[in-house]
Structure formats: C-alpha cells, structure tokens
Amino acid sequence: MITYALIFAISCFSVALLFNLYRVVHAPGVTDRVLALDTMAINAIGLLVLFGIWEGTAIFFEASILYAMTGFVATVAYAKFLLRGDIIE
C-alpha cells in the first residue's frame, strides 16, 4: 500500500514541478517568477524526501536539508536584489 501512495505522491509532485516551470516561463512579473522558483525548490525537496522513503536511505534526507538551506538563501538574495539592486552592502 505504501508503494502506491509513494507513486501517487511522486507523480503529484512531478506535475506540480511542471506547473511551476510553466509559471516561471509565462509569469507576468519578476516577483511571480521568484515565487515560482521558490515553489519549485519546495517541490524538489518533497521529491527528495519521497525518494528517500522509496529507497530507504538517509542520504536523500540530508540532501533535502542542504537543498532547503540553499533554496532559502537563494530566494532571500534574489528578493533583496530586486528590492535594492545589490546583494552585499
């Protein structure tokens, strides 16, 4: 039963990534693109966790934590760049 739940969850996250990719390409503004990229990072973290459950290893969980930290820093840096024009003061 868990196998079917994992397959369903992985397919849902994959479809969500495709919708986010469409939003990145066809968004009306830059802020919408930043939000779509941030949502893509969150969906990728979810996929990494699901693959970790699927494989039964802890390396995917560690990779998801690293990816979450990197995605957060990248989103904050890009938002600061949009607001002020520079990242480092």
C-alpha positions, 0 to 999 in steps of 0.5 A: 500500500505504501508503494502506491501512495509513494507513486501517487505522491511522486507523480503529484509532485512531478506535475506540480514541478511542471506547473511551476516551470510553466509559471516561471516561463509565462509569469507576468512579473519578476516577483511571480517568477521568484515565487515560482522558483521558490515553489519549485525548490519546495517541490524538489525537496518533497521529491527528495524526501519521497525518494528517500522513503522509496529507497530507504536511505538517509542520504536523500534526507540530508540532501533535502536539508542542504537543498532547503538551506540553499533554496532559502538563501537563494530566494532571500538574495534574489528578493533583496536584489530586486528590492535594492539592486545589490546583494552585499552592502 
